[in-house]
């Protein structure tokens, strides 16, 4: 088994990104944190967010970047950054947002999340005219601690829709 490699995502990664994103969301938020999403809401969210067509569209978004960690042809983790979309009064689309940082359960503990975060932050710094932004689930203390170690502070709160269910999220800002 070779060492994982981090590279820019390609359009032909869309299907694998959809599978990895869907499973990581389930492993993290449903199994891990036990959020009791109603089945219909969870299914609608997963089907809309993690399908090859939606990911293909997101990969082509102007001003966005995607990175994957891969080993022996298998995607293990990914990060996505782009123009800020978080609902904060100081936020602008010209600011950069870390939108997703997902590490599949089998790859956790390999340091891929931190490596992807560093790459994404470097890209974000080079592609913004203001602060950096991250939205994080309010109950994900491990992620909040990681982001705080990189200078992010809580700047607000909002609700993130998972179907009709609304997750309580924190808006983090650096700079």
Secondary structure as UniProt FT lines:
FT   STRAND          5..8
FT   HELIX           11..13
FT   HELIX           14..25
FT   HELIX           26..32
FT   HELIX           39..49
FT   HELIX           52..59
FT   TURN            62..63
FT   STRAND          65..71
FT   TURN            72..73
FT   STRAND          74..83
FT   TURN            89..90
FT   TURN            93..94
FT   STRAND          96..103
FT   HELIX           105..107
FT   TURN            108..109
FT   HELIX           112..126
FT   STRAND          132..137
FT   TURN            138..139
FT   HELIX           141..149
FT   TURN            150..151
FT   STRAND          153..162
FT   TURN            163..164
FT   STRAND          165..174
//
